[in-house]
Amino acid sequence: MSDGPRLSENFFILSTDSAILSLLEEGSSPLTCSTIEMISKTINNYCIYIPSNNPEHCMQLNLIANNMKKKYQDINFYFITSKDMINNLKLSDNFIDIEFFNKNKNQFGCIEQLEINPKTDPVEEFCKKNEIELCVDNDYPNSSGSKIVIFTKSNNCKKSLIDIDINKIKRIFGNNLIIDPDNFENAKYVIGPECWQIFYSASKKIPTYVITNNGNYAGLFLKMFPKQKKIDL
């Protein structure tokens, strides 16, 4: 994303649709107690728009949100994506859909767009710029299932797996791989490129392997889950 002030310096910058900006433009109108209360609530509402509706970015922000709140305790973070994404990934309550946002955009003190750059990870860049801890879970994973699950598709700026990659993984883990299932229930291991599923499985403390072939970047996953592992094909 573009260079600029950190969140702690710019979250008072108002969008043109902000309720606060509208009040300031009213000139000499006296502020009532209820108006002051509304301003105090609105100015701390920081909204991040995810224009790509990328499931990896949504899941990353969903997992890092607690770290964001720890760093900026007075700010209420919200993330904009599609309603289908919120429902399919079972994202937390601070994810809102675009329709809700359009009806309530004046309730946010600042609105920032997560800029997509194919050379960097936008979520990692956002966290670095704002000094937000990336590590989500530093505990060792615990294997309790029996299935070996592999997800092959990534929606991020990375390459999905092809047949030659899957064959290499079979030589490591055996032929009984469950490929692209609807879920990873009873999984002993979960394997894949940086797709939303491996972030989610790691958050459930399932041993998870991120694949780093074909230029795939695995840095953010391993920074979020340092005790998980990678496979270089």
C-alpha positions as CSV (number, residue, x, y, z in Angstrom):
1,M,0.0,0.0,0.0
2,S,1.1,3.6,-0.5
3,D,3.4,5.2,2.0
4,G,1.9,7.6,4.4
5,P,1.2,8.3,8.1
6,R,0.6,5.5,10.4
7,L,-2.9,4.6,11.7
8,S,-2.3,6.4,15.0
9,E,-1.5,9.6,13.1
10,N,-4.2,9.5,10.4
11,F,-7.3,7.9,11.9
12,F,-8.7,11.4,12.6
13,I,-8.6,12.1,8.9
14,L,-12.3,12.2,7.9
15,S,-14.0,10.9,4.8
16,T,-16.2,13.3,3.0
17,D,-19.2,11.3,4.1
18,S,-18.2,11.4,7.8
19,A,-20.7,12.4,10.4
20,I,-18.0,14.5,12.1
21,L,-17.1,16.4,9.0
22,S,-20.8,17.2,8.4
23,L,-21.1,18.6,12.0
24,L,-18.0,20.7,11.6
25,E,-19.4,22.2,8.4
26,E,-22.5,23.4,10.3
27,G,-20.5,26.3,11.6
28,S,-21.7,27.9,14.8
29,S,-24.4,25.4,15.7
30,P,-23.9,24.5,19.4
31,L,-23.0,20.9,20.2
32,T,-25.4,19.1,22.5
33,C,-24.4,16.3,24.9
34,S,-25.9,13.7,22.6
35,T,-24.0,15.2,19.6
36,I,-20.7,15.1,21.6
37,E,-21.4,11.5,22.6
38,M,-22.0,10.6,18.9
39,I,-18.8,12.2,17.9
40,S,-16.8,10.4,20.6
41,K,-18.2,7.1,19.3
42,T,-17.8,7.8,15.6
43,I,-14.3,9.2,15.6
44,N,-12.9,6.0,16.9
45,N,-14.6,3.8,14.3
46,Y,-11.9,2.9,11.8
47,C,-13.1,1.1,8.6
48,I,-10.8,-0.9,6.3
49,Y,-12.3,-1.6,2.9
50,I,-11.1,-4.8,1.2
51,P,-11.8,-4.1,-2.5
52,S,-10.7,-7.4,-3.9
53,N,-13.0,-9.4,-1.6
54,N,-10.0,-11.7,-1.3
55,P,-10.7,-14.6,1.2
56,E,-7.1,-14.8,2.2
57,H,-7.0,-11.1,3.2
58,C,-10.3,-11.4,5.0
59,M,-9.2,-14.4,7.0
60,Q,-5.8,-12.8,7.8
61,L,-7.5,-9.6,9.1
62,N,-10.1,-11.7,11.0
63,L,-7.2,-13.5,12.9
64,I,-5.1,-10.4,13.4
65,A,-8.0,-8.2,14.6
66,N,-7.3,-9.0,18.2
67,N,-3.7,-7.8,17.8
68,M,-4.9,-4.6,16.2
69,K,-7.2,-4.0,19.1
70,K,-4.4,-4.6,21.6
71,K,-2.2,-2.0,19.9
72,Y,-5.0,0.6,19.5
73,Q,-7.3,0.0,22.3
74,D,-9.4,3.1,21.8
75,I,-10.2,2.3,18.1
76,N,-13.0,0.1,16.9
77,F,-11.9,-1.7,13.7
78,Y,-14.4,-2.7,11.0
79,F,-13.7,-4.4,7.7
80,I,-15.8,-4.2,4.5
81,T,-16.2,-7.2,2.2
82,S,-19.1,-9.0,0.6
83,K,-22.0,-10.6,2.5
84,D,-21.2,-13.9,0.9
85,M,-17.6,-13.7,2.1
86,I,-18.7,-13.0,5.7
87,N,-21.1,-15.9,5.7
88,N,-18.9,-18.4,3.9
89,L,-15.9,-17.8,6.1
90,K,-17.9,-17.2,9.2
91,L,-16.1,-13.9,9.9
92,S,-16.4,-12.0,13.1
93,D,-19.0,-9.3,13.8
94,N,-16.6,-6.5,12.9
95,F,-16.8,-7.5,9.3
96,I,-19.6,-5.6,7.5
97,D,-21.0,-5.9,4.0
98,I,-20.9,-3.1,1.4
99,E,-24.7,-2.6,1.6
100,F,-24.6,-2.0,5.3
101,F,-21.6,0.3,4.9
102,N,-23.2,2.4,2.3
103,K,-26.2,3.0,4.6
104,N,-24.0,3.8,7.7
105,K,-20.8,5.3,6.3
106,N,-21.3,8.5,8.3
107,Q,-20.7,6.4,11.4
108,F,-17.0,6.0,10.6
109,G,-14.3,8.5,11.5
110,C,-11.9,7.2,8.9
111,I,-12.2,4.9,5.9
112,E,-9.1,3.4,4.4
113,Q,-8.8,1.1,1.4
114,L,-6.5,-1.9,1.6
115,E,-4.4,-1.4,-1.5
116,I,-3.5,-4.4,-3.5
117,N,0.1,-4.7,-4.6
118,P,1.3,-7.9,-6.4
119,K,4.8,-7.4,-5.0
120,T,3.8,-7.3,-1.3
121,D,1.2,-8.7,1.0
122,P,-1.2,-5.8,1.8
123,V,-2.2,-7.0,5.2
124,E,1.4,-7.5,6.2
125,E,2.3,-4.0,4.9
126,F,-0.6,-2.5,6.8
127,C,0.5,-4.2,10.1
128,K,4.1,-3.2,9.6
129,K,3.2,0.4,9.0
130,N,1.1,0.6,12.1
131,E,3.4,-1.5,14.3
132,I,0.8,-4.2,14.8
133,E,2.1,-7.6,16.0
134,L,1.7,-10.3,13.3
135,C,2.1,-13.4,15.5
136,V,-1.4,-14.8,16.2
137,D,-0.4,-18.1,17.9
138,N,3.1,-19.1,19.0
139,D,2.0,-22.5,20.5
140,Y,3.0,-25.8,18.9
141,P,0.1,-27.4,17.0
142,N,-1.5,-30.6,18.2
143,S,-2.4,-33.4,15.8
144,S,-5.5,-35.4,16.8
145,G,-7.1,-36.3,13.5
146,S,-6.4,-39.0,10.9
147,K,-6.8,-37.4,7.5
148,I,-4.2,-35.6,5.4
149,V,-5.9,-32.7,3.6
150,I,-4.5,-30.6,0.9
151,F,-6.0,-27.4,-0.6
152,T,-4.7,-26.5,-4.0
153,K,-6.2,-23.1,-4.9
154,S,-5.1,-19.6,-3.8
155,N,-6.9,-16.4,-4.5
156,N,-4.0,-14.2,-3.4
157,C,-1.1,-13.0,-5.6
158,K,0.3,-16.6,-5.6
159,K,0.1,-19.6,-7.8
160,S,-2.3,-22.5,-7.1
161,L,-0.9,-26.0,-7.2
162,I,-0.7,-28.0,-10.3
163,D,-0.5,-31.8,-10.8
164,I,3.3,-32.0,-10.6
165,D,3.1,-30.2,-7.2
166,I,0.5,-32.6,-5.9
167,N,2.6,-35.6,-7.0
168,K,5.6,-34.2,-5.1
169,I,3.4,-33.9,-2.0
170,K,2.2,-37.4,-2.4
171,R,5.8,-38.6,-2.3
172,I,6.1,-37.0,1.1
173,F,2.8,-37.8,2.7
174,G,1.5,-40.8,0.7
175,N,-1.2,-41.2,-1.9
176,N,-4.2,-41.0,0.5
177,L,-4.6,-37.2,0.3
178,I,-8.0,-35.6,0.5
179,I,-7.9,-32.9,-2.1
180,D,-9.9,-29.6,-1.8
181,P,-12.6,-30.9,0.6
182,D,-15.3,-28.6,1.9
183,N,-13.7,-28.7,5.4
184,F,-10.8,-30.1,7.2
185,E,-12.7,-32.0,9.9
186,N,-10.6,-34.8,11.6
187,A,-7.5,-33.6,9.8
188,K,-4.1,-34.8,11.0
189,Y,-2.3,-32.4,8.7
190,V,-3.5,-29.6,6.4
191,I,-1.3,-28.6,3.4
192,G,-1.6,-25.8,0.9
193,P,-0.3,-22.5,-0.5
194,E,-1.2,-19.3,1.3
195,C,-5.0,-19.9,1.0
196,W,-7.6,-18.9,3.6
197,Q,-8.0,-22.5,4.6
198,I,-4.5,-23.0,6.0
199,F,-4.7,-19.8,8.0
200,Y,-8.0,-21.1,9.5
201,S,-6.6,-24.6,10.2
202,A,-3.5,-23.1,11.9
203,S,-5.8,-21.0,14.1
204,K,-7.4,-24.3,15.2
205,K,-4.0,-25.6,16.2
206,I,-4.0,-28.3,13.4
207,P,-0.5,-29.0,12.1
208,T,-0.4,-27.0,8.9
209,Y,2.2,-26.9,6.1
210,V,2.4,-24.0,3.7
211,I,3.9,-24.6,0.3
212,T,6.5,-22.2,-1.1
213,N,7.0,-23.3,-4.7
214,N,6.5,-21.4,-7.9
215,G,7.3,-18.1,-6.3
216,N,4.6,-18.6,-3.6
217,Y,5.3,-16.3,-0.6
218,A,4.8,-17.9,2.8
219,G,6.2,-15.2,5.0
220,L,3.0,-13.8,6.5
221,F,1.7,-17.3,7.4
222,L,4.9,-18.2,9.2
223,K,5.0,-14.8,11.0
224,M,1.4,-15.3,12.2
225,F,2.0,-19.0,13.1
226,P,5.8,-19.4,13.8
227,K,5.5,-23.0,15.1
228,Q,3.8,-24.2,11.8
229,K,6.0,-25.5,8.9
230,K,6.6,-24.9,5.3
231,I,7.4,-27.3,2.4
232,D,9.7,-26.1,-0.4
233,L,8.9,-28.1,-3.5
